[in-house]
């Protein structure tokens, strides 16, 4: 790793990115004009929801990282149109997001029963087979936030948790012009900057770190060699960061960049290459006209 770059430990990703404030800020990010993934994925789902429903038949819909469940609306409409009753199981760390999504879904789709799971993906994995036959949804290209070893571990858990014949709906962001990618993660309104700084606000609150938030800044850039957006916080002055639970002070020099997140981008060939290793067969591939984003319908063969 280059001098002055520090990659954050795994707990930083899972614990601090998506607290209540972070979740709200991320929803704001998805509405920025530069941030194409959410609206592009939504358009794909709107166009192909009925086709996906026809392929899977009646299934329980399980969504990992559901948030406000806005992107699921087209799928719920298609499934309730085809079946009298639909069970929807959103999984999210934000209780308020689950409660808000439940109320809105019940109001819009009277035929949907909502059973939320408040917790991490690991909380939900052991419950998958209880809902079989099911379709697990992992949208928003969240798979891109996992480095290759983490992605392998994720798919291994999915492989062990799904019943044979269950489906998996995967949203993936595709490789494209770096200028488009860089703009998406550096919005002009500065919402992504607030989102990144919120991580350190949480660290200050929970760990007594006393990071000067006015002296750090969000930095995000596409790494063409690794095909990923890399998001950092740059420290603009020397700071002593105290971690109360460890009773330890870490000296951080001006110019140091701490990695907070990655967002990998894929080609369709890359994303499909290793799926058979996890017992996954591709049943459908759906993209937008510009091929900026893709939604893949997979089926677990238990092989």
N, C-alpha and C positions, 0 to 999 in steps of 0.2 A: 504493500500500500504506500502511496506517495507520502512524503513528509508533509505533516500538517493536516492529514486526513485521519479521522477516527471513525470507525464504523460502530454504531451503537449496538449494545447487546440485545438479544432477542426480547427480553422483558420490556424494553422500551417500546418496541413495535406493538406488542399485544396489549400492553396495559395502558399506554398513554395516548395512542393515536385516536381512540374512539370512545372517550368519555362523553358525557352529555353535551358539553360545549363543542367538542370536536365533531360529534355527529351532526350537530346543527350547522356548523361551519362547512362541513363536507357537503351537506345538502345545498348550501349557498354556492359552493364551488360548481356543482353540477348545473347550475343555472347561468353561469357566466358564458358569454358568447364564444370565448375561446375554447371552452371545454366541450368538445364534441362527443365523447364516449357515451354519455347518458342518453342524449337525444337520438344518437345514431342507433344505439341498441334498442331504445324504445320503438323506433320506427321499424326495425327488423321484426320485433315481437308483434307489433300491430299488424304487419303484413303477413306473418306466418303462424300466428297463434292457433288458428283453426287447423292448419296442416299438422302442427305439432300435436294437437289434441287428437286428431284422427289417427296418428301413428301410435301414440301411447295408449289410447283408450282410457277407461276410468282409472285414475290413480290419485293417491294422496299427493298434494303439492307441498314439498318441504323446501323452504328457502333459507339458505345460509347467508347471514349478514343482510337481513331483509330491510333494515332501516325503516323508512316510511311506507315501503311496499308499493310505491308508485309504479315502478317498472313492471310489477306483476299484474297490474290491472287488466291489460289486454289478455293475458293468459286466463285470469279468473273469468273474464267475460266469455271466452271461448269454451272453457270447461263447464261453466254453468249453463251455457246454451246447449251443450251436448248431453249434460247429465243433470238430473234433478237436484242432487246434493253433491257438494264438493267439500272436502276437508283440506284446509290450508294450515300449514304448520310453519310459522315464521320463527327464525332463530336469530337473536340479536342480543348484544350486551346491554343495550339501552332499553330499560323498562318503559320509559316514557314513549319511545318510538314504537314499541310493541303495542302499548295501550292505544296510542293515537291511530296506528294502522288498523288495529282491530275494530275500533269504532267506525272508521271511514269505510272499511271493507264491508262490514255488516250493513251499513247504510246503503252502499252502492250495490251490493250483491247479497240479497236476502237468502239465497240458496247456499251460501258459504258458511261453514262452521270454522271458526278460528281457534286454534289451540297453540298459543305461543310458548316458546322456550326461551327464558331469559338466561343467557350464558354464552360461552364460547362454542366454537364448532365441536370441540372435544366433548362438550356436554351433550351434544345432539347425536354424535355418532352411534352410541350404544342403543339409541332409540329407533334407528332407521327401520329395522326389520319389523318392529311393532306396527308400522304404518304401511307395510307392503300390501298390495303393489303400490309403488310410489315413484314420483319423479323428483329428485333432489335438484334444486336450482342454485347455481353458483354464478351469479351474473356480475356485470360491472367490471369484468376483467380483474376481479380480485385475485385470481390465480397468479396474476403478474406481480403481486406484492410478495410472493414467496420466491426465495432463491431456489436453484435446482434441488439441493438436498431436502429443503423444506417441502417443495412441491412433490417430490418422491414420497416423503413420509405422509403427506396429505392423501395422495392417491392410494397408497397402501392401506390407509385407514378406511377410505371409501370402499376399496375392494373387499375388505373384510366385513364391512358394515352393511352393504347392500345385499338384498336377496337376488337370486337369479331372475332375470327378466325385468328388474327395476331399471328405471331410466335416470339419466343425469343430463341436465341442461346447462351448458357451459358458455359463458360470454367471454370473448377474448379480443383484446385490442391488437390490431395488426400493424406491422412495420409500415411506415409511411415517411413522407418528407419530414426531416428533423425540425424544420421551421414550424410546422403544424404542431408537432409534439411539444417543442419548447414553449410555444405560446399557450398551450393548454395547461401547463403547469406553472405558468408565470402570468396569471391573469392581470389585466391592467388595473382592476379594482383593488387588488391586493388581498383578496380573500384567502388565497392559498398561503400567503405570507402569515396571515393571522392563524390559519390552521396549524402551520408548522410551529409557530411560536407558542401555541396553546400547549404543546407537549411540555415545554419548559415551564410554563405557568403551572401545570400539574405537578411537575417535579418539585418546583418551589413549594407548592402547597403541601405535598405529601412527604417530601424528604427534607424540607428545610434548606433547600439548596441555595437560595438567594441569588439565582442567576439574574443579572441586570438585563431585563427584556428589551430595554432601549438600546442595548449595545450588542444585539445579535440580529442577524438577518437571514431570511429565506433565500436559498440558492438551489435552483433545479436546472439540470441540463441533460440532454440526451447523450448517452454513451453509445456511439455507433457500434463499437467492437462488441459490447456486451448486449446490445439491442435492448437498452433499458433507460428509462428516466431515473436519474439519481438525485434525491432530494437531501440537502444538507442544511444545517444551521452554521453560519459563519460567525465566529466571535470577533468583534471589531475592536476589542481592547482586552488586555490581560484581566483574567478574573480568577478568584479563588472560589471554587464551588464546594460547599460543605454538604456532605451527605450524613444527616443526623442519625439514621439507623445504623450506620457503620462507624460513626464518630470519626469520619475521615474527610480530609480536605484535598481536593484535586485542583492543581494549578493548571489553568487553560490559557495558552498564549494567544495574543491577538493574531488573527489569520487562520487559526485552527478551524477546520470544518468537521462537524459531527454529522455523520449520515443518519437520517431519521427514517428514510423510506426508499424503496425501489419500486419501479413499475415497469416490469418486463413487457416487451412487445414481441409478437410472434408472426411467423408465416403459417399458413394453413398446413403446409407439409410438416413443419416443426411440431405443431401442437398435436398432430395426429400420429406422429411417428411412434411414440412410446405407449399410446393408449392400450394396445393389445396386451402389454405387460401387466396391466391392472384389470384385465378381463373386460375391457370396454370395446364395443363395436360401434362404429359410426352409423347412425340411422338417418342423419340429415345434416347438411351444412347450409346455413342461411347467412347472406351478407347483404350489405347496402350496395347501391350502384357503384360507389367509388372504392369499394372493398377496403374501407377504413376499419371495419369492425366485423366480427363474425359471431354467430350463435351456433353451437354444435349440439345436436341431440344425440346422446350416446345411450347404449343399452348394455347393462351388465350381464355378461355371459357366465360368470362364476368359474371361469377356466383359469 
